[in-house]
Amino acid sequence: MNQSKIGTISLNDFQLRDGIYFPKNYEYLNSTEQKQRWDKIGETYYGSQKIDQAEENSQIKQDYTVLTGRPGGTWNKFPVNKSVDSILEIGCGYGRIPLFLSNDKNLKCQKYYGIDISESLLRRLLKCKREYDFFTNADFYIICASAELLPIEDNSIDLVISNCVFMHIPEVQIRNLMGEISRVLKPGGKFVFNHSFHNKSCPSHKIHNFIRRLSPKQNAVYLKQYSADEIESMLTTAGMKHKCPQYTVEPTQEYAILPETIKGIRVPLAKLINRSLKPSAAMKETLAYGYSAYSSQLN
Ligand SMILES: C[S@@+](CC[C@H](N)C(=O)[O-])C[C@H]1O[C@@H](n2cnc3c(N)ncnc32)[C@H](O)[C@@H]1O
């Protein structure tokens, strides 16, 4: 396997065990709160423990769409039958998005790099790959790390994808990560960051922020929210325009005025109220739950 080399880190700084590249100082990563949190969430994420326990011939085992939870948003716009050399996914989890892109969109690639902080989710990704065989014949580089420095060569990736991840990463780290994504993207490469940032003007997040200030230790999974201008400026500062001049920063089509849970407790009627919102064009930016950013030409 070709070990990529970059200025700061490379896959040579990792050890390959059970199909996963682990950093040589894995004890340090394991000691971080962020890693411990996501390893724990990973054990039950999307009811995955139920999938593990299900009978071989049960529907959940037969139908991979149960696993993918039907990704929406920008993924609906993703073209079919596309073929690229290399894909990098930030926060790949158990492989929900590649499973969907490979099976529903017939996306093909030669190399797939998936980076995630959670070992439990990455082990599940390898299991899903064995069971559902997405990106058939591609070389897989599955990396357990906190996404900030990428052990990937400059200008080597055709498509960078991420789904619902950046809202979980501290702002300083996100800014470094964007610089790294811009570094590894090929000139003319594409990216899709679907539902990746939470919207700072969304009332539901404002309520959550208030509650978080009362007990900061709780609910550290969701961090900062951003405006469209802040996201745009972050991407520009990272140099994305040099690699991919045309991209869109767009509010998601989920709207919310109330948090649906507070400290894990369901808020009565909140889901119903949120789902019934039909904001005018002028209100969409205010009520949207989050933002996506993606290359305008995905073909
Ligand atoms: C909401 S899940 C989304 C997972 C996957 N993209 C999906 O759509 O199913 C967030 C993912 O981000 C990962 N994550 C959180 N912080 C991270 C970090 N600092 N570096 C890499 N991955 C991280 C988690 O382990 C988890 O897999």
The ligand as a MOL file (V3000), in Angstrom:
LIG
                    3D

  0  0  0     0  0            999 V3000
M  V30 BEGIN CTAB
M  V30 COUNTS 27 29 0 0 0
M  V30 BEGIN ATOM
M  V30 1 C -23.5880 12.7950 13.6990 0
M  V30 2 S -22.3090 11.6930 13.3760 0 CHG=1
M  V30 3 C -22.3340 11.5830 11.5980 0
M  V30 4 C -21.6730 10.3220 11.1060 0
M  V30 5 C -21.8030 10.0810 9.5940 0
M  V30 6 N -21.2170 11.1520 8.8360 0
M  V30 7 C -23.2620 9.8700 9.2530 0
M  V30 8 O -23.8390 10.7210 8.5870 0
M  V30 9 O -23.8050 8.8350 9.6650 0 CHG=-1
M  V30 10 C -20.8550 12.6260 13.6910 0
M  V30 11 C -19.5830 11.8670 13.4110 0
M  V30 12 O -18.4840 12.7420 13.6040 0
M  V30 13 C -17.4600 12.0260 14.2510 0
M  V30 14 N -16.5850 13.0050 14.9230 0
M  V30 15 C -16.8920 13.8110 15.9710 0
M  V30 16 N -15.8230 14.5710 16.2930 0
M  V30 17 C -14.8410 14.2300 15.4260 0
M  V30 18 C -13.4960 14.6610 15.2440 0
M  V30 19 N -12.9590 15.5930 16.0240 0
M  V30 20 N -12.7520 14.1030 14.2660 0
M  V30 21 C -13.2850 13.1230 13.4680 0
M  V30 22 N -14.5560 12.6890 13.5870 0
M  V30 23 C -15.3210 13.2390 14.5480 0
M  V30 24 C -18.2010 11.0910 15.1970 0
M  V30 25 O -17.4370 10.0240 15.6540 0
M  V30 26 C -19.3640 10.6630 14.3130 0
M  V30 27 O -19.0260 9.5620 13.5140 0
M  V30 END ATOM
M  V30 BEGIN BOND
M  V30 1 1 1 2
M  V30 2 1 2 3
M  V30 3 1 2 10
M  V30 4 1 3 4
M  V30 5 1 4 5
M  V30 6 1 5 6
M  V30 7 1 5 7
M  V30 8 2 7 8
M  V30 9 1 7 9
M  V30 10 1 10 11
M  V30 11 1 11 12
M  V30 12 1 11 26
M  V30 13 1 12 13
M  V30 14 1 13 14
M  V30 15 1 13 24
M  V30 16 1 14 15
M  V30 17 1 14 23
M  V30 18 2 15 16
M  V30 19 1 16 17
M  V30 20 1 17 18
M  V30 21 2 17 23
M  V30 22 1 18 19
M  V30 23 2 18 20
M  V30 24 1 20 21
M  V30 25 2 21 22
M  V30 26 1 22 23
M  V30 27 1 24 25
M  V30 28 1 24 26
M  V30 29 1 26 27
M  V30 END BOND
M  V30 END CTAB
M  END
